[in-house]
Amino acid sequence: LSMGCGTWGKNNFSDNMNYRHYLNITRVSRPIPERVPSEEEIFGDFFAKHGAA
């Protein structure tokens, strides 16, 4: 099915209609605690081998 003039005509979508337009998708998310590694954790092995600049 073609739904007409698309977003220029203020329709919801501009492509041909297919099964994906009938799907009702719900995404469930949860917060992930922030973990910011220190420079030592990231570059520690490199600095130990090559020295710090």
Biopython code that builds the backbone (N, CA, C, O; Angstrom):
import numpy as np
from Bio.PDB.StructureBuilder import StructureBuilder

atoms = [
    (1, "LEU", "N", (0.833, -1.186, 0.000)),
    (1, "LEU", "CA", (0.000, 0.000, 0.000)),
    (1, "LEU", "C", (0.871, 1.239, 0.000)),
    (1, "LEU", "O", (1.902, 1.284, 0.671)),
    (2, "SER", "N", (0.466, 2.216, -0.732)),
    (2, "SER", "CA", (1.129, 3.502, -0.685)),
    (2, "SER", "C", (0.244, 4.434, 0.131)),
    (2, "SER", "O", (-0.966, 4.496, -0.087)),
    (3, "MET", "N", (0.843, 5.152, 1.064)),
    (3, "MET", "CA", (0.045, 5.968, 1.974)),
    (3, "MET", "C", (-0.044, 7.431, 1.550)),
    (3, "MET", "O", (-0.496, 8.267, 2.333)),
    (4, "GLY", "N", (0.373, 7.753, 0.346)),
    (4, "GLY", "CA", (0.153, 9.115, -0.119)),
    (4, "GLY", "C", (1.397, 9.966, -0.134)),
    (4, "GLY", "O", (2.461, 9.512, -0.556)),
    (5, "CYS", "N", (1.273, 11.195, 0.322)),
    (5, "CYS", "CA", (2.285, 12.224, 0.082)),
    (5, "CYS", "C", (3.418, 12.244, 1.102)),
    (5, "CYS", "O", (4.283, 13.114, 1.008)),
    (6, "GLY", "N", (3.457, 11.362, 2.036)),
    (6, "GLY", "CA", (4.590, 11.279, 2.953)),
    (6, "GLY", "C", (4.690, 12.444, 3.907)),
    (6, "GLY", "O", (3.696, 13.100, 4.219)),
    (7, "THR", "N", (5.905, 12.695, 4.367)),
    (7, "THR", "CA", (6.107, 13.732, 5.381)),
    (7, "THR", "C", (5.860, 15.129, 4.840)),
    (7, "THR", "O", (5.568, 16.040, 5.614)),
    (8, "TRP", "N", (5.969, 15.322, 3.534)),
    (8, "TRP", "CA", (5.674, 16.644, 2.972)),
    (8, "TRP", "C", (4.207, 16.998, 3.170)),
    (8, "TRP", "O", (3.861, 18.164, 3.355)),
    (9, "GLY", "N", (3.356, 15.993, 3.132)),
    (9, "GLY", "CA", (1.932, 16.209, 3.348)),
    (9, "GLY", "C", (1.522, 15.989, 4.789)),
    (9, "GLY", "O", (0.336, 15.871, 5.093)),
    (10, "LYS", "N", (2.513, 15.934, 5.684)),
    (10, "LYS", "CA", (2.323, 15.755, 7.128)),
    (10, "LYS", "C", (1.736, 14.386, 7.479)),
    (10, "LYS", "O", (1.013, 14.253, 8.467)),
    (11, "ASN", "N", (2.050, 13.366, 6.667)),
    (11, "ASN", "CA", (1.699, 11.998, 7.028)),
    (11, "ASN", "C", (2.730, 11.466, 8.019)),
    (11, "ASN", "O", (3.796, 12.061, 8.179)),
    (12, "ASN", "N", (2.425, 10.358, 8.683)),
    (12, "ASN", "CA", (3.329, 9.782, 9.675)),
    (12, "ASN", "C", (4.552, 9.147, 9.059)),
    (12, "ASN", "O", (5.607, 9.115, 9.692)),
    (13, "PHE", "N", (4.449, 8.642, 7.853)),
    (13, "PHE", "CA", (5.588, 7.987, 7.224)),
    (13, "PHE", "C", (5.562, 8.247, 5.730)),
    (13, "PHE", "O", (4.523, 8.588, 5.164)),
    (14, "SER", "N", (6.716, 8.082, 5.098)),
    (14, "SER", "CA", (6.835, 8.412, 3.684)),
    (14, "SER", "C", (7.151, 7.201, 2.821)),
    (14, "SER", "O", (7.347, 7.349, 1.614)),
    (15, "ASP", "N", (7.204, 6.013, 3.399)),
    (15, "ASP", "CA", (7.501, 4.825, 2.600)),
    (15, "ASP", "C", (6.236, 3.992, 2.424)),
    (15, "ASP", "O", (5.171, 4.350, 2.927)),
    (16, "ASN", "N", (6.361, 2.891, 1.714)),
    (16, "ASN", "CA", (5.216, 2.010, 1.519)),
    (16, "ASN", "C", (4.882, 1.298, 2.821)),
    (16, "ASN", "O", (5.774, 0.961, 3.600)),
    (17, "MET", "N", (3.615, 1.075, 3.049)),
    (17, "MET", "CA", (3.157, 0.454, 4.285)),
    (17, "MET", "C", (3.414, -1.051, 4.234)),
    (17, "MET", "O", (3.154, -1.696, 3.219)),
    (18, "ASN", "N", (3.923, -1.603, 5.328)),
    (18, "ASN", "CA", (4.145, -3.041, 5.427)),
    (18, "ASN", "C", (3.905, -3.483, 6.869)),
    (18, "ASN", "O", (3.408, -2.706, 7.684)),
    (19, "TYR", "N", (4.256, -4.720, 7.182)),
    (19, "TYR", "CA", (3.952, -5.286, 8.500)),
    (19, "TYR", "C", (4.587, -4.501, 9.645)),
    (19, "TYR", "O", (4.045, -4.487, 10.750)),
    (20, "ARG", "N", (5.728, -3.847, 9.403)),
    (20, "ARG", "CA", (6.407, -3.126, 10.489)),
    (20, "ARG", "C", (5.569, -1.974, 11.033)),
    (20, "ARG", "O", (5.739, -1.587, 12.189)),
    (21, "HIS", "N", (4.677, -1.422, 10.230)),
    (21, "HIS", "CA", (3.836, -0.330, 10.699)),
    (21, "HIS", "C", (2.752, -0.809, 11.662)),
    (21, "HIS", "O", (2.147, -0.001, 12.367)),
    (22, "TYR", "N", (2.508, -2.111, 11.694)),
    (22, "TYR", "CA", (1.513, -2.674, 12.603)),
    (22, "TYR", "C", (2.125, -3.217, 13.891)),
    (22, "TYR", "O", (1.391, -3.595, 14.805)),
    (23, "LEU", "N", (3.439, -3.261, 13.981)),
    (23, "LEU", "CA", (4.092, -3.783, 15.178)),
    (23, "LEU", "C", (4.061, -2.748, 16.286)),
    (23, "LEU", "O", (4.290, -1.562, 16.048)),
    (24, "ASN", "N", (3.782, -3.195, 17.483)),
    (24, "ASN", "CA", (3.820, -2.333, 18.653)),
    (24, "ASN", "C", (5.013, -2.785, 19.485)),
    (24, "ASN", "O", (4.957, -3.821, 20.149)),
    (25, "ILE", "N", (6.080, -2.018, 19.450)),
    (25, "ILE", "CA", (7.321, -2.396, 20.117)),
    (25, "ILE", "C", (7.488, -1.559, 21.376)),
    (25, "ILE", "O", (7.383, -0.333, 21.337)),
    (26, "THR", "N", (7.747, -2.223, 22.484)),
    (26, "THR", "CA", (8.017, -1.551, 23.749)),
    (26, "THR", "C", (9.434, -1.884, 24.169)),
    (26, "THR", "O", (9.818, -3.053, 24.215)),
    (27, "ARG", "N", (10.199, -0.869, 24.472)),
    (27, "ARG", "CA", (11.568, -1.076, 24.939)),
    (27, "ARG", "C", (11.613, -0.805, 26.438)),
    (27, "ARG", "O", (11.155, 0.233, 26.915)),
    (28, "VAL", "N", (12.168, -1.753, 27.155)),
    (28, "VAL", "CA", (12.309, -1.621, 28.602)),
    (28, "VAL", "C", (13.786, -1.414, 28.888)),
    (28, "VAL", "O", (14.633, -2.176, 28.424)),
    (29, "SER", "N", (14.080, -0.392, 29.642)),
    (29, "SER", "CA", (15.482, -0.119, 29.947)),
    (29, "SER", "C", (15.653, 0.083, 31.442)),
    (29, "SER", "O", (14.691, 0.300, 32.178)),
    (30, "ARG", "N", (16.882, 0.005, 31.860)),
    (30, "ARG", "CA", (17.198, 0.254, 33.262)),
    (30, "ARG", "C", (18.482, 1.066, 33.303)),
    (30, "ARG", "O", (19.310, 0.959, 32.398)),
    (31, "PRO", "N", (18.656, 1.864, 34.323)),
    (31, "PRO", "CA", (19.882, 2.663, 34.415)),
    (31, "PRO", "C", (21.101, 1.782, 34.653)),
    (31, "PRO", "O", (21.041, 0.803, 35.398)),
    (32, "ILE", "N", (22.185, 2.137, 34.022)),
    (32, "ILE", "CA", (23.453, 1.434, 34.200)),
    (32, "ILE", "C", (24.363, 2.353, 35.009)),
    (32, "ILE", "O", (24.569, 3.504, 34.625)),
    (33, "PRO", "N", (24.909, 1.867, 36.116)),
    (33, "PRO", "CA", (25.772, 2.728, 36.924)),
    (33, "PRO", "C", (27.003, 3.160, 36.129)),
    (33, "PRO", "O", (27.605, 2.372, 35.401)),
    (34, "GLU", "N", (27.355, 4.427, 36.290)),
    (34, "GLU", "CA", (28.495, 4.976, 35.574)),
    (34, "GLU", "C", (29.792, 4.432, 36.151)),
    (34, "GLU", "O", (29.962, 4.366, 37.369)),
    (35, "ARG", "N", (30.697, 4.046, 35.275)),
    (35, "ARG", "CA", (32.018, 3.588, 35.696)),
    (35, "ARG", "C", (33.042, 4.295, 34.830)),
    (35, "ARG", "O", (33.192, 3.979, 33.650)),
    (36, "VAL", "N", (33.740, 5.246, 35.411)),
    (36, "VAL", "CA", (34.757, 5.998, 34.689)),
    (36, "VAL", "C", (36.115, 5.519, 35.172)),
    (36, "VAL", "O", (36.491, 5.779, 36.316)),
    (37, "PRO", "N", (36.864, 4.817, 34.311)),
    (37, "PRO", "CA", (38.175, 4.321, 34.731)),
    (37, "PRO", "C", (39.176, 5.463, 34.859)),
    (37, "PRO", "O", (39.084, 6.474, 34.162)),
    (38, "SER", "N", (40.119, 5.283, 35.751)),
    (38, "SER", "CA", (41.164, 6.292, 35.922)),
    (38, "SER", "C", (42.176, 6.166, 34.791)),
    (38, "SER", "O", (42.195, 5.166, 34.072)),
    (39, "GLU", "N", (43.017, 7.186, 34.639)),
    (39, "GLU", "CA", (44.066, 7.129, 33.621)),
    (39, "GLU", "C", (45.024, 5.977, 33.903)),
    (39, "GLU", "O", (45.556, 5.367, 32.975)),
    (40, "GLU", "N", (45.239, 5.684, 35.166)),
    (40, "GLU", "CA", (46.125, 4.575, 35.534)),
    (40, "GLU", "C", (45.559, 3.241, 35.046)),
    (40, "GLU", "O", (46.302, 2.391, 34.556)),
    (41, "GLU", "N", (44.248, 3.058, 35.180)),
    (41, "GLU", "CA", (43.634, 1.821, 34.701)),
    (41, "GLU", "C", (43.718, 1.697, 33.180)),
    (41, "GLU", "O", (43.895, 0.599, 32.654)),
    (42, "ILE", "N", (43.592, 2.805, 32.488)),
    (42, "ILE", "CA", (43.602, 2.770, 31.026)),
    (42, "ILE", "C", (45.017, 2.641, 30.478)),
    (42, "ILE", "O", (45.287, 1.776, 29.645)),
    (43, "PHE", "N", (45.924, 3.503, 30.947)),
    (43, "PHE", "CA", (47.259, 3.597, 30.364)),
    (43, "PHE", "C", (48.358, 3.011, 31.233)),
    (43, "PHE", "O", (49.534, 3.120, 30.887)),
    (44, "GLY", "N", (48.003, 2.387, 32.359)),
    (44, "GLY", "CA", (49.005, 1.907, 33.303)),
    (44, "GLY", "C", (50.020, 0.964, 32.692)),
    (44, "GLY", "O", (51.220, 1.153, 32.889)),
    (45, "ASP", "N", (49.581, -0.044, 31.958)),
    (45, "ASP", "CA", (50.509, -0.996, 31.333)),
    (45, "ASP", "C", (51.408, -0.311, 30.310)),
    (45, "ASP", "O", (52.599, -0.609, 30.231)),
    (46, "PHE", "N", (50.843, 0.604, 29.529)),
    (46, "PHE", "CA", (51.625, 1.316, 28.521)),
    (46, "PHE", "C", (52.704, 2.163, 29.181)),
    (46, "PHE", "O", (53.865, 2.129, 28.774)),
    (47, "PHE", "N", (52.314, 2.933, 30.214)),
    (47, "PHE", "CA", (53.286, 3.786, 30.900)),
    (47, "PHE", "C", (54.350, 2.955, 31.605)),
    (47, "PHE", "O", (55.512, 3.358, 31.660)),
    (48, "ALA", "N", (53.970, 1.808, 32.139)),
    (48, "ALA", "CA", (54.944, 0.946, 32.809)),
    (48, "ALA", "C", (55.977, 0.419, 31.810)),
    (48, "ALA", "O", (57.152, 0.264, 32.144)),
    (49, "LYS", "N", (55.533, 0.150, 30.598)),
    (49, "LYS", "CA", (56.434, -0.394, 29.584)),
    (49, "LYS", "C", (57.252, 0.693, 28.889)),
    (49, "LYS", "O", (58.449, 0.515, 28.666)),
    (50, "HIS", "N", (56.618, 1.822, 28.543)),
    (50, "HIS", "CA", (57.264, 2.850, 27.727)),
    (50, "HIS", "C", (57.589, 4.126, 28.493)),
    (50, "HIS", "O", (58.324, 4.972, 27.984)),
    (51, "GLY", "N", (57.071, 4.281, 29.678)),
    (51, "GLY", "CA", (57.302, 5.488, 30.455)),
    (51, "GLY", "C", (56.281, 6.564, 30.128)),
    (51, "GLY", "O", (55.712, 6.595, 29.037)),
    (52, "ALA", "N", (56.063, 7.439, 31.088)),
    (52, "ALA", "CA", (55.111, 8.538, 30.908)),
    (52, "ALA", "C", (55.809, 9.702, 30.232)),
    (52, "ALA", "O", (56.998, 9.932, 30.449)),
    (53, "ALA", "N", (55.082, 10.426, 29.424)),
    (53, "ALA", "CA", (55.668, 11.562, 28.690)),
    (53, "ALA", "C", (55.759, 12.783, 29.559)),
    (53, "ALA", "O", (56.226, 13.828, 29.107)),
]
sb = StructureBuilder()
sb.init_structure("model")
sb.init_model(0)
sb.init_chain("A")
sb.init_seg("    ")
for serial, (resi, resn, name, xyz) in enumerate(atoms, 1):
    if name == "N":
        sb.init_residue(resn, " ", resi, " ")
    sb.init_atom(name, np.array(xyz, "f"), 0.0, 1.0, " ", f" {name:<3s}", serial, name[0])
structure = sb.get_structure()
